[in-house]
């Protein structure tokens, strides 16, 4: 009986949590305030090459510019 009660409570709670709609403006705000893919790739490649937090931060700000530079100047 206790398991059935917990199961019913879980069903109602999950419907409340996952059943809410997010407005389009909320979705746009969330995606616009995040960091971009170019910045992430730039930070990872910069850290792999230089092992410097300062350079990784600068390259993260430059984003895709550093990714293109890295692609042309990497050694095999």
PDB file of N, CA, C and O in Angstrom, chain B, residues numbered from 101:
ATOM      1  N   UNK B 101       0.819  -1.194   0.000  1.00  0.00           N
ATOM      2  CA  UNK B 101       0.000   0.000   0.000  1.00  0.00           C
ATOM      3  C   UNK B 101       0.861   1.256   0.000  1.00  0.00           C
ATOM      4  O   UNK B 101       0.550   2.231  -0.683  1.00  0.00           O
ATOM      5  N   UNK B 102       1.959   1.227   0.779  1.00  0.00           N
ATOM      6  CA  UNK B 102       2.835   2.382   0.866  1.00  0.00           C
ATOM      7  C   UNK B 102       3.519   2.632  -0.478  1.00  0.00           C
ATOM      8  O   UNK B 102       3.691   3.785  -0.875  1.00  0.00           O
ATOM      9  N   UNK B 103       3.913   1.564  -1.186  1.00  0.00           N
ATOM     10  CA  UNK B 103       4.560   1.710  -2.482  1.00  0.00           C
ATOM     11  C   UNK B 103       3.603   2.291  -3.511  1.00  0.00           C
ATOM     12  O   UNK B 103       4.010   3.108  -4.337  1.00  0.00           O
ATOM     13  N   UNK B 104       2.347   1.887  -3.477  1.00  0.00           N
ATOM     14  CA  UNK B 104       1.353   2.420  -4.396  1.00  0.00           C
ATOM     15  C   UNK B 104       1.139   3.909  -4.156  1.00  0.00           C
ATOM     16  O   UNK B 104       1.015   4.676  -5.111  1.00  0.00           O
ATOM     17  N   UNK B 105       1.093   4.325  -2.904  1.00  0.00           N
ATOM     18  CA  UNK B 105       0.926   5.734  -2.565  1.00  0.00           C
ATOM     19  C   UNK B 105       2.113   6.552  -3.060  1.00  0.00           C
ATOM     20  O   UNK B 105       1.931   7.639  -3.610  1.00  0.00           O
ATOM     21  N   UNK B 106       3.331   6.036  -2.867  1.00  0.00           N
ATOM     22  CA  UNK B 106       4.519   6.738  -3.343  1.00  0.00           C
ATOM     23  C   UNK B 106       4.546   6.828  -4.871  1.00  0.00           C
ATOM     24  O   UNK B 106       4.952   7.843  -5.435  1.00  0.00           O
ATOM     25  N   UNK B 107       4.108   5.752  -5.531  1.00  0.00           N
ATOM     26  CA  UNK B 107       4.058   5.757  -6.983  1.00  0.00           C
ATOM     27  C   UNK B 107       3.077   6.806  -7.503  1.00  0.00           C
ATOM     28  O   UNK B 107       3.392   7.534  -8.445  1.00  0.00           O
ATOM     29  N   UNK B 108       1.910   6.889  -6.907  1.00  0.00           N
ATOM     30  CA  UNK B 108       0.907   7.883  -7.321  1.00  0.00           C
ATOM     31  C   UNK B 108       1.419   9.295  -7.059  1.00  0.00           C
ATOM     32  O   UNK B 108       1.230  10.190  -7.883  1.00  0.00           O
ATOM     33  N   UNK B 109       2.063   9.495  -5.919  1.00  0.00           N
ATOM     34  CA  UNK B 109       2.638  10.805  -5.605  1.00  0.00           C
ATOM     35  C   UNK B 109       3.708  11.176  -6.625  1.00  0.00           C
ATOM     36  O   UNK B 109       3.780  12.322  -7.070  1.00  0.00           O
ATOM     37  N   UNK B 110       4.543  10.197  -6.996  1.00  0.00           N
ATOM     38  CA  UNK B 110       5.580  10.446  -7.992  1.00  0.00           C
ATOM     39  C   UNK B 110       4.983  10.831  -9.343  1.00  0.00           C
ATOM     40  O   UNK B 110       5.485  11.738 -10.007  1.00  0.00           O
ATOM     41  N   UNK B 111       3.926  10.153  -9.751  1.00  0.00           N
ATOM     42  CA  UNK B 111       3.276  10.452 -11.031  1.00  0.00           C
ATOM     43  C   UNK B 111       2.725  11.888 -11.041  1.00  0.00           C
ATOM     44  O   UNK B 111       2.914  12.618 -12.014  1.00  0.00           O
ATOM     45  N   UNK B 112       2.054  12.283  -9.970  1.00  0.00           N
ATOM     46  CA  UNK B 112       1.514  13.641  -9.905  1.00  0.00           C
ATOM     47  C   UNK B 112       2.621  14.691  -9.851  1.00  0.00           C
ATOM     48  O   UNK B 112       2.510  15.742 -10.482  1.00  0.00           O
ATOM     49  N   UNK B 113       3.694  14.408  -9.095  1.00  0.00           N
ATOM     50  CA  UNK B 113       4.798  15.364  -8.983  1.00  0.00           C
ATOM     51  C   UNK B 113       5.528  15.510 -10.309  1.00  0.00           C
ATOM     52  O   UNK B 113       5.879  16.622 -10.703  1.00  0.00           O
ATOM     53  N   UNK B 114       5.760  14.397 -11.004  1.00  0.00           N
ATOM     54  CA  UNK B 114       6.467  14.480 -12.278  1.00  0.00           C
ATOM     55  C   UNK B 114       5.620  15.184 -13.327  1.00  0.00           C
ATOM     56  O   UNK B 114       6.164  15.877 -14.187  1.00  0.00           O
ATOM     57  N   UNK B 115       4.311  15.024 -13.277  1.00  0.00           N
ATOM     58  CA  UNK B 115       3.442  15.746 -14.201  1.00  0.00           C
ATOM     59  C   UNK B 115       3.500  17.246 -13.971  1.00  0.00           C
ATOM     60  O   UNK B 115       3.453  18.029 -14.919  1.00  0.00           O
ATOM     61  N   UNK B 116       3.601  17.642 -12.718  1.00  0.00           N
ATOM     62  CA  UNK B 116       3.698  19.061 -12.400  1.00  0.00           C
ATOM     63  C   UNK B 116       5.044  19.629 -12.828  1.00  0.00           C
ATOM     64  O   UNK B 116       5.103  20.732 -13.372  1.00  0.00           O
ATOM     65  N   UNK B 117       6.116  18.897 -12.593  1.00  0.00           N
ATOM     66  CA  UNK B 117       7.452  19.390 -12.903  1.00  0.00           C
ATOM     67  C   UNK B 117       7.717  19.389 -14.403  1.00  0.00           C
ATOM     68  O   UNK B 117       8.166  20.394 -14.954  1.00  0.00           O
ATOM     69  N   UNK B 118       7.442  18.271 -15.065  1.00  0.00           N
ATOM     70  CA  UNK B 118       7.774  18.145 -16.475  1.00  0.00           C
ATOM     71  C   UNK B 118       6.673  18.620 -17.406  1.00  0.00           C
ATOM     72  O   UNK B 118       6.897  18.733 -18.611  1.00  0.00           O
ATOM     73  N   UNK B 119       5.512  18.895 -16.889  1.00  0.00           N
ATOM     74  CA  UNK B 119       4.403  19.303 -17.733  1.00  0.00           C
ATOM     75  C   UNK B 119       4.311  20.796 -17.970  1.00  0.00           C
ATOM     76  O   UNK B 119       3.445  21.252 -18.717  1.00  0.00           O
ATOM     77  N   UNK B 120       5.200  21.573 -17.337  1.00  0.00           N
ATOM     78  CA  UNK B 120       5.142  23.024 -17.508  1.00  0.00           C
ATOM     79  C   UNK B 120       5.759  23.420 -18.833  1.00  0.00           C
ATOM     80  O   UNK B 120       6.768  22.857 -19.256  1.00  0.00           O
ATOM     81  N   UNK B 121       5.151  24.381 -19.475  1.00  0.00           N
ATOM     82  CA  UNK B 121       5.678  24.879 -20.730  1.00  0.00           C
ATOM     83  C   UNK B 121       6.614  26.045 -20.457  1.00  0.00           C
ATOM     84  O   UNK B 121       6.378  26.856 -19.561  1.00  0.00           O
ATOM     85  N   UNK B 122       7.662  26.113 -21.233  1.00  0.00           N
ATOM     86  CA  UNK B 122       8.583  27.237 -21.142  1.00  0.00           C
ATOM     87  C   UNK B 122       8.298  28.143 -22.325  1.00  0.00           C
ATOM     88  O   UNK B 122       8.226  27.691 -23.468  1.00  0.00           O
ATOM     89  N   UNK B 123       8.137  29.417 -22.041  1.00  0.00           N
ATOM     90  CA  UNK B 123       7.819  30.345 -23.119  1.00  0.00           C
ATOM     91  C   UNK B 123       9.023  30.531 -24.035  1.00  0.00           C
ATOM     92  O   UNK B 123      10.155  30.218 -23.664  1.00  0.00           O
ATOM     93  N   UNK B 124       8.768  31.042 -25.229  1.00  0.00           N
ATOM     94  CA  UNK B 124       9.826  31.239 -26.209  1.00  0.00           C
ATOM     95  C   UNK B 124      10.846  32.260 -25.723  1.00  0.00           C
ATOM     96  O   UNK B 124      12.038  32.126 -25.997  1.00  0.00           O
ATOM     97  N   UNK B 125      10.387  33.276 -25.007  1.00  0.00           N
ATOM     98  CA  UNK B 125      11.314  34.298 -24.515  1.00  0.00           C
ATOM     99  C   UNK B 125      12.266  33.723 -23.472  1.00  0.00           C
ATOM    100  O   UNK B 125      13.430  34.120 -23.413  1.00  0.00           O
ATOM    101  N   UNK B 126      11.789  32.798 -22.656  1.00  0.00           N
ATOM    102  CA  UNK B 126      12.662  32.151 -21.667  1.00  0.00           C
ATOM    103  C   UNK B 126      13.711  31.316 -22.369  1.00  0.00           C
ATOM    104  O   UNK B 126      14.877  31.340 -21.974  1.00  0.00           O
ATOM    105  N   UNK B 127      13.336  30.584 -23.389  1.00  0.00           N
ATOM    106  CA  UNK B 127      14.284  29.758 -24.131  1.00  0.00           C
ATOM    107  C   UNK B 127      15.334  30.631 -24.816  1.00  0.00           C
ATOM    108  O   UNK B 127      16.516  30.290 -24.804  1.00  0.00           O
ATOM    109  N   UNK B 128      14.926  31.742 -25.406  1.00  0.00           N
ATOM    110  CA  UNK B 128      15.876  32.637 -26.058  1.00  0.00           C
ATOM    111  C   UNK B 128      16.836  33.248 -25.050  1.00  0.00           C
ATOM    112  O   UNK B 128      18.023  33.397 -25.339  1.00  0.00           O
ATOM    113  N   UNK B 129      16.339  33.603 -23.871  1.00  0.00           N
ATOM    114  CA  UNK B 129      17.201  34.182 -22.849  1.00  0.00           C
ATOM    115  C   UNK B 129      18.240  33.176 -22.379  1.00  0.00           C
ATOM    116  O   UNK B 129      19.403  33.530 -22.188  1.00  0.00           O
ATOM    117  N   UNK B 130      17.838  31.949 -22.194  1.00  0.00           N
ATOM    118  CA  UNK B 130      18.766  30.921 -21.733  1.00  0.00           C
ATOM    119  C   UNK B 130      19.847  30.671 -22.780  1.00  0.00           C
ATOM    120  O   UNK B 130      21.023  30.567 -22.431  1.00  0.00           O
ATOM    121  N   UNK B 131      19.479  30.573 -24.044  1.00  0.00           N
ATOM    122  CA  UNK B 131      20.467  30.271 -25.070  1.00  0.00           C
ATOM    123  C   UNK B 131      21.347  31.467 -25.390  1.00  0.00           C
ATOM    124  O   UNK B 131      22.495  31.282 -25.794  1.00  0.00           O
ATOM    125  N   UNK B 132      20.859  32.667 -25.227  1.00  0.00           N
ATOM    126  CA  UNK B 132      21.669  33.841 -25.533  1.00  0.00           C
ATOM    127  C   UNK B 132      22.646  34.179 -24.422  1.00  0.00           C
ATOM    128  O   UNK B 132      23.651  34.841 -24.683  1.00  0.00           O
ATOM    129  N   UNK B 133      22.394  33.755 -23.207  1.00  0.00           N
ATOM    130  CA  UNK B 133      23.274  34.104 -22.105  1.00  0.00           C
ATOM    131  C   UNK B 133      24.376  33.079 -21.866  1.00  0.00           C
ATOM    132  O   UNK B 133      25.230  33.290 -21.004  1.00  0.00           O
ATOM    133  N   UNK B 134      24.379  31.981 -22.604  1.00  0.00           N
ATOM    134  CA  UNK B 134      25.397  30.951 -22.429  1.00  0.00           C
ATOM    135  C   UNK B 134      26.639  31.240 -23.241  1.00  0.00           C
ATOM    136  O   UNK B 134      26.679  32.196 -24.016  1.00  0.00           O
ATOM    137  N   UNK B 135      27.667  30.399 -23.057  1.00  0.00           N
ATOM    138  CA  UNK B 135      28.880  30.554 -23.850  1.00  0.00           C
ATOM    139  C   UNK B 135      28.728  29.757 -25.131  1.00  0.00           C
ATOM    140  O   UNK B 135      27.986  28.776 -25.177  1.00  0.00           O
ATOM    141  N   UNK B 136      29.421  30.173 -26.153  1.00  0.00           N
ATOM    142  CA  UNK B 136      29.281  29.533 -27.451  1.00  0.00           C
ATOM    143  C   UNK B 136      30.203  28.344 -27.631  1.00  0.00           C
ATOM    144  O   UNK B 136      31.158  28.155 -26.879  1.00  0.00           O
ATOM    145  N   UNK B 137      29.900  27.559 -28.631  1.00  0.00           N
ATOM    146  CA  UNK B 137      30.694  26.374 -28.953  1.00  0.00           C
ATOM    147  C   UNK B 137      32.113  26.767 -29.338  1.00  0.00           C
ATOM    148  O   UNK B 137      33.064  26.078 -28.968  1.00  0.00           O
ATOM    149  N   UNK B 138      32.269  27.857 -30.070  1.00  0.00           N
ATOM    150  CA  UNK B 138      33.603  28.313 -30.463  1.00  0.00           C
ATOM    151  C   UNK B 138      34.468  28.643 -29.266  1.00  0.00           C
ATOM    152  O   UNK B 138      35.664  28.351 -29.261  1.00  0.00           O
ATOM    153  N   UNK B 139      33.875  29.248 -28.253  1.00  0.00           N
ATOM    154  CA  UNK B 139      34.624  29.583 -27.043  1.00  0.00           C
ATOM    155  C   UNK B 139      35.079  28.328 -26.306  1.00  0.00           C
ATOM    156  O   UNK B 139      36.205  28.265 -25.812  1.00  0.00           O
ATOM    157  N   UNK B 140      34.211  27.342 -26.236  1.00  0.00           N
ATOM    158  CA  UNK B 140      34.561  26.090 -25.552  1.00  0.00           C
ATOM    159  C   UNK B 140      35.694  25.385 -26.283  1.00  0.00           C
ATOM    160  O   UNK B 140      36.653  24.936 -25.655  1.00  0.00           O
ATOM    161  N   UNK B 141      35.593  25.283 -27.603  1.00  0.00           N
ATOM    162  CA  UNK B 141      36.644  24.631 -28.383  1.00  0.00           C
ATOM    163  C   UNK B 141      37.953  25.395 -28.245  1.00  0.00           C
ATOM    164  O   UNK B 141      39.016  24.789 -28.118  1.00  0.00           O
ATOM    165  N   UNK B 142      37.881  26.728 -28.271  1.00  0.00           N
ATOM    166  CA  UNK B 142      39.092  27.546 -28.147  1.00  0.00           C
ATOM    167  C   UNK B 142      39.765  27.340 -26.796  1.00  0.00           C
ATOM    168  O   UNK B 142      40.989  27.219 -26.732  1.00  0.00           O
ATOM    169  N   UNK B 143      38.999  27.299 -25.732  1.00  0.00           N
ATOM    170  CA  UNK B 143      39.576  27.109 -24.397  1.00  0.00           C
ATOM    171  C   UNK B 143      40.224  25.733 -24.287  1.00  0.00           C
ATOM    172  O   UNK B 143      41.331  25.609 -23.763  1.00  0.00           O
ATOM    173  N   UNK B 144      39.550  24.715 -24.770  1.00  0.00           N
ATOM    174  CA  UNK B 144      40.082  23.351 -24.666  1.00  0.00           C
ATOM    175  C   UNK B 144      41.366  23.208 -25.493  1.00  0.00           C
ATOM    176  O   UNK B 144      42.356  22.661 -25.007  1.00  0.00           O
ATOM    177  N   UNK B 145      41.355  23.686 -26.715  1.00  0.00           N
ATOM    178  CA  UNK B 145      42.556  23.561 -27.552  1.00  0.00           C
ATOM    179  C   UNK B 145      43.699  24.414 -27.016  1.00  0.00           C
ATOM    180  O   UNK B 145      44.856  23.998 -27.072  1.00  0.00           O
ATOM    181  N   UNK B 146      43.393  25.596 -26.499  1.00  0.00           N
ATOM    182  CA  UNK B 146      44.424  26.446 -25.924  1.00  0.00           C
ATOM    183  C   UNK B 146      45.045  25.794 -24.688  1.00  0.00           C
ATOM    184  O   UNK B 146      46.263  25.818 -24.512  1.00  0.00           O
ATOM    185  N   UNK B 147      44.208  25.219 -23.844  1.00  0.00           N
ATOM    186  CA  UNK B 147      44.730  24.555 -22.646  1.00  0.00           C
ATOM    187  C   UNK B 147      45.585  23.346 -23.031  1.00  0.00           C
ATOM    188  O   UNK B 147      46.620  23.094 -22.415  1.00  0.00           O
ATOM    189  N   UNK B 148      45.151  22.602 -24.048  1.00  0.00           N
ATOM    190  CA  UNK B 148      45.896  21.432 -24.482  1.00  0.00           C
ATOM    191  C   UNK B 148      47.265  21.824 -25.019  1.00  0.00           C
ATOM    192  O   UNK B 148      48.247  21.117 -24.789  1.00  0.00           O
ATOM    193  N   UNK B 149      47.337  22.931 -25.723  1.00  0.00           N
ATOM    194  CA  UNK B 149      48.592  23.367 -26.325  1.00  0.00           C
ATOM    195  C   UNK B 149      49.482  24.112 -25.338  1.00  0.00           C
ATOM    196  O   UNK B 149      50.685  23.855 -25.294  1.00  0.00           O
ATOM    197  N   UNK B 150      48.921  25.038 -24.534  1.00  0.00           N
ATOM    198  CA  UNK B 150      49.742  25.965 -23.747  1.00  0.00           C
ATOM    199  C   UNK B 150      49.789  25.680 -22.255  1.00  0.00           C
ATOM    200  O   UNK B 150      50.759  26.055 -21.596  1.00  0.00           O
ATOM    201  N   UNK B 151      48.777  25.030 -21.703  1.00  0.00           N
ATOM    202  CA  UNK B 151      48.665  24.792 -20.260  1.00  0.00           C
ATOM    203  C   UNK B 151      48.734  26.105 -19.471  1.00  0.00           C
ATOM    204  O   UNK B 151      49.400  26.186 -18.440  1.00  0.00           O
ATOM    205  N   UNK B 152      48.037  27.127 -19.971  1.00  0.00           N
ATOM    206  CA  UNK B 152      48.018  28.435 -19.321  1.00  0.00           C
ATOM    207  C   UNK B 152      46.573  28.908 -19.176  1.00  0.00           C
ATOM    208  O   UNK B 152      45.829  28.960 -20.154  1.00  0.00           O
ATOM    209  N   UNK B 153      46.186  29.249 -17.956  1.00  0.00           N
ATOM    210  CA  UNK B 153      44.818  29.725 -17.724  1.00  0.00           C
ATOM    211  C   UNK B 153      44.598  31.076 -18.384  1.00  0.00           C
ATOM    212  O   UNK B 153      43.534  31.314 -18.956  1.00  0.00           O
ATOM    213  N   UNK B 154      45.588  31.970 -18.317  1.00  0.00           N
ATOM    214  CA  UNK B 154      45.451  33.296 -18.916  1.00  0.00           C
ATOM    215  C   UNK B 154      45.259  33.196 -20.430  1.00  0.00           C
ATOM    216  O   UNK B 154      44.379  33.848 -20.990  1.00  0.00           O
ATOM    217  N   UNK B 155      46.078  32.384 -21.086  1.00  0.00           N
ATOM    218  CA  UNK B 155      45.925  32.223 -22.534  1.00  0.00           C
ATOM    219  C   UNK B 155      44.602  31.545 -22.886  1.00  0.00           C
ATOM    220  O   UNK B 155      43.969  31.903 -23.878  1.00  0.00           O
ATOM    221  N   UNK B 156      44.184  30.579 -22.090  1.00  0.00           N
ATOM    222  CA  UNK B 156      42.904  29.919 -22.343  1.00  0.00           C
ATOM    223  C   UNK B 156      41.756  30.915 -22.220  1.00  0.00           C
ATOM    224  O   UNK B 156      40.805  30.854 -23.000  1.00  0.00           O
ATOM    225  N   UNK B 157      41.826  31.829 -21.256  1.00  0.00           N
ATOM    226  CA  UNK B 157      40.801  32.851 -21.101  1.00  0.00           C
ATOM    227  C   UNK B 157      40.779  33.803 -22.298  1.00  0.00           C
ATOM    228  O   UNK B 157      39.713  34.127 -22.823  1.00  0.00           O
ATOM    229  N   UNK B 158      41.949  34.240 -22.719  1.00  0.00           N
ATOM    230  CA  UNK B 158      42.032  35.151 -23.878  1.00  0.00           C
ATOM    231  C   UNK B 158      41.522  34.451 -25.134  1.00  0.00           C
ATOM    232  O   UNK B 158      40.769  35.040 -25.909  1.00  0.00           O
ATOM    233  N   UNK B 159      41.921  33.217 -25.337  1.00  0.00           N
ATOM    234  CA  UNK B 159      41.483  32.479 -26.522  1.00  0.00           C
ATOM    235  C   UNK B 159      39.993  32.165 -26.464  1.00  0.00           C
ATOM    236  O   UNK B 159      39.334  32.100 -27.501  1.00  0.00           O
ATOM    237  N   UNK B 160      39.458  31.971 -25.267  1.00  0.00           N
ATOM    238  CA  UNK B 160      38.016  31.773 -25.128  1.00  0.00           C
ATOM    239  C   UNK B 160      37.239  33.004 -25.542  1.00  0.00           C
ATOM    240  O   UNK B 160      36.160  32.893 -26.124  1.00  0.00           O
ATOM    241  N   UNK B 161      37.777  34.181 -25.247  1.00  0.00           N
ATOM    242  CA  UNK B 161      37.132  35.429 -25.662  1.00  0.00           C
ATOM    243  C   UNK B 161      37.188  35.574 -27.182  1.00  0.00           C
ATOM    244  O   UNK B 161      36.225  36.032 -27.799  1.00  0.00           O
ATOM    245  N   UNK B 162      38.301  35.191 -27.780  1.00  0.00           N
ATOM    246  CA  UNK B 162      38.436  35.282 -29.238  1.00  0.00           C
ATOM    247  C   UNK B 162      37.583  34.240 -29.964  1.00  0.00           C
ATOM    248  O   UNK B 162      37.160  34.465 -31.098  1.00  0.00           O
ATOM    249  N   UNK B 163      37.333  33.115 -29.321  1.00  0.00           N
ATOM    250  CA  UNK B 163      36.421  32.099 -29.849  1.00  0.00           C
ATOM    251  C   UNK B 163      36.867  31.483 -31.149  1.00  0.00           C
ATOM    252  O   UNK B 163      37.948  30.901 -31.236  1.00  0.00           O
ATOM    253  N   UNK B 164      36.015  31.614 -32.181  1.00  0.00           N
ATOM    254  CA  UNK B 164      36.250  30.951 -33.458  1.00  0.00           C
ATOM    255  C   UNK B 164      37.508  31.444 -34.147  1.00  0.00           C
ATOM    256  O   UNK B 164      38.097  30.702 -34.932  1.00  0.00           O
ATOM    257  N   UNK B 165      37.942  32.672 -33.882  1.00  0.00           N
ATOM    258  CA  UNK B 165      39.189  33.162 -34.491  1.00  0.00           C
ATOM    259  C   UNK B 165      40.372  32.294 -34.071  1.00  0.00           C
ATOM    260  O   UNK B 165      41.213  31.932 -34.894  1.00  0.00           O
ATOM    261  N   UNK B 166      40.427  31.964 -32.781  1.00  0.00           N
ATOM    262  CA  UNK B 166      41.514  31.105 -32.312  1.00  0.00           C
ATOM    263  C   UNK B 166      41.350  29.680 -32.824  1.00  0.00           C
ATOM    264  O   UNK B 166      42.347  29.020 -33.117  1.00  0.00           O
ATOM    265  N   UNK B 167      40.135  29.193 -32.937  1.00  0.00           N
ATOM    266  CA  UNK B 167      39.917  27.833 -33.446  1.00  0.00           C
ATOM    267  C   UNK B 167      40.436  27.723 -34.871  1.00  0.00           C
ATOM    268  O   UNK B 167      41.080  26.731 -35.212  1.00  0.00           O
ATOM    269  N   UNK B 168      40.174  28.714 -35.707  1.00  0.00           N
ATOM    270  CA  UNK B 168      40.671  28.706 -37.098  1.00  0.00           C
ATOM    271  C   UNK B 168      42.192  28.797 -37.113  1.00  0.00           C
ATOM    272  O   UNK B 168      42.851  28.082 -37.867  1.00  0.00           O
ATOM    273  N   UNK B 169      42.755  29.682 -36.273  1.00  0.00           N
ATOM    274  CA  UNK B 169      44.213  29.798 -36.165  1.00  0.00           C
ATOM    275  C   UNK B 169      44.829  28.467 -35.734  1.00  0.00           C
ATOM    276  O   UNK B 169      45.837  28.033 -36.292  1.00  0.00           O
ATOM    277  N   UNK B 170      44.228  27.834 -34.754  1.00  0.00           N
ATOM    278  CA  UNK B 170      44.726  26.551 -34.258  1.00  0.00           C
ATOM    279  C   UNK B 170      44.687  25.489 -35.352  1.00  0.00           C
ATOM    280  O   UNK B 170      45.607  24.679 -35.466  1.00  0.00           O
ATOM    281  N   UNK B 171      43.633  25.490 -36.149  1.00  0.00           N
ATOM    282  CA  UNK B 171      43.499  24.488 -37.207  1.00  0.00           C
ATOM    283  C   UNK B 171      44.604  24.626 -38.251  1.00  0.00           C
ATOM    284  O   UNK B 171      45.076  23.629 -38.797  1.00  0.00           O
ATOM    285  N   UNK B 172      45.016  25.869 -38.526  1.00  0.00           N
ATOM    286  CA  UNK B 172      46.052  26.081 -39.532  1.00  0.00           C
ATOM    287  C   UNK B 172      47.463  25.888 -38.987  1.00  0.00           C
ATOM    288  O   UNK B 172      48.371  25.557 -39.750  1.00  0.00           O
ATOM    289  N   UNK B 173      47.665  26.084 -37.702  1.00  0.00           N
ATOM    290  CA  UNK B 173      49.026  26.053 -37.162  1.00  0.00           C
ATOM    291  C   UNK B 173      49.345  24.807 -36.341  1.00  0.00           C
ATOM    292  O   UNK B 173      50.454  24.698 -35.818  1.00  0.00           O
ATOM    293  N   UNK B 174      48.430  23.884 -36.212  1.00  0.00           N
ATOM    294  CA  UNK B 174      48.735  22.696 -35.398  1.00  0.00           C
ATOM    295  C   UNK B 174      49.745  21.808 -36.099  1.00  0.00           C
ATOM    296  O   UNK B 174      49.805  21.748 -37.327  1.00  0.00           O
ATOM    297  N   UNK B 175      50.531  21.123 -35.294  1.00  0.00           N
ATOM    298  CA  UNK B 175      51.520  20.205 -35.857  1.00  0.00           C
ATOM    299  C   UNK B 175      50.987  18.779 -35.779  1.00  0.00           C
ATOM    300  O   UNK B 175      50.294  18.415 -34.828  1.00  0.00           O
ATOM    301  N   UNK B 176      51.305  18.003 -36.752  1.00  0.00           N
ATOM    302  CA  UNK B 176      50.809  16.623 -36.836  1.00  0.00           C
ATOM    303  C   UNK B 176      51.522  15.730 -35.862  1.00  0.00           C
ATOM    304  O   UNK B 176      51.232  14.535 -35.795  1.00  0.00           O
TER     305      UNK B 176
END
